[in-house]
Each structure stands twice: as structure tokens, then as C-alpha cells.
Amino acid sequence: MNGREVFNFAATVVPKDIARLLEMAKLGKEDVDCYIFHQGSRYIVETLVKRMGLNKDKVRMDILHTGNTVSSSIPLLLQHELNNSAVRTLVMSGFGVGLSWSSCVCKRVGD
């Protein structure tokens, strides 16, 4: 795996993918309460925040405690948000090996 190539891929493809996803969901960046990205490194998450112009307080990261847990980084971060009733709309995006990626919008119903 070429880490630099994966980084460049994620830094260019993921922001476009998230923009398209939000457009399809008829949402603006401000409508999202929480963003959860695969945390391959602090640098990639910070790069995504910058390139997408996101409020960094809405982007979850726990790399100091869990490190790069590969595909499980997203559900580990999501677990912390499940009891946070203030989070009604969140965006998750995973990317990495094989230059693959997937993103989704999740909305809390009820409460």
C-alpha cells in the first residue's frame, strides 16, 4: 500500500463525494451536527476539515486513544455519539486500501 497515494486520493475524492452526498440529501454543511471520517491519521482528518471548510468542532477524532484502527475507527467514533441527543444528523465516510470509499448521511429519528 502506498500511503501517500491513499492520502492524495482521500484528500481529493472524499471532499467531492461529501459535497455530492450533501447535495443529494438537500443539506448544507451547517445542517450536519457531526462528521465522522476514517481516522488513518490526524493529518488526513485535519486535511479533510480544511479542504471542506468544516467547523472542526463538528468533526470527531479519537486517534490519541485508539490510533489507526482501520475500518473500525468509524463505529468506534459513532459509539460516542449514539447517546448524544444533540447530534441529529451526521455524515460518515470511510476510505483507504484499494482506493475505495463510501459515505452516508444518518439522521436520528424520534426523541
N, C-alpha and C positions, 0 to 999 in steps of 0.2 A: 504494500500500500504506500503510495506517495502522499505523505501528509500535506505537503504544500499544494499539491493538485486538488486534494479534497477540500482544503481551506479555500482555495480560489473558486472552486465550484460552488461551495456553500455561500461564499460571500457575494456571488453574482446571481445564482439561481434562486436561492431562498428569498431574498427581498422581493424579487419579481413574483415569485409564487405566492407569497403572503399578500402582496398588493392585489393580485388577481383573485385570490380567495376572498379577501375583504370586499372587493367589488362585486363578486358573485353573491355574497351574503348581504349585500347592501349595507355594509358597515364601514365606518371610518375608523382610523387608528384610535381615536378618542373614545369610541364605543366599546373598546376592549378593555376589560379590567385587569387582565393578567396574560402575559405571554410566557410560554414555556418552550424552550428550544433544547435540542440535544446539546449537552454541555461537554463537547470534546475538549474544550479548553476555555479558560476565561477570555482569552484573546478573541476567539471566534464569536462568542456571545456578545462581547463588547463591540466587535466589528459590526455585527448584525444590528445592534441597537443604534449605532451611529449611522449606518447606511440607510436604515429605515426611518430614522428620525423619531425613534420611540422614546417615551418617558422611561428612563432607566429604572424608576421605582416600580414600574409595572412588569418588569422582566425578572423572573425568578432565577436564582442561581444558588447552588449549594456545593460548589466544587471544592471548597475548603474541607468539607466534611466527608464528601463521597468520592471526589475525584472524577475521572472519566469512567463512568460505569457503563459505557457503550449504550445499547438501546434501552437499558433500564433507567437511564437518567430521567427520562420524561415521566414515567409513572412514579418514580421516587419524588420528583418535584410536585407532581399532581397530588400526591397523598397529602401534602401540607396544605393544599388549597381546598380540599373537599369539605372541611369544616369551617371555611371562611365564607360566611354568608354574604359578605360584601362583594365577592367575586361571582358575578352573574354570567359574564361572557369571557371566555378565554380562548386563546389561539395556541395550538401546539404544532411544532414542526420538528421532524426528525430527518437526519441526513447523514451521509457518511459513505462507508465502504461500498464499492461498486458504483459510486456517483449516483446513488439513489436518494430519493427524498419523498416525503409525504407531509402534508399539513392539513389541519382541520380546525373548525370553529366548534366549540362546545358551549351550549347555553344551559344554565341551571333553570329548571322549572320548579314551580311550587315555592314554598316558604314565603 
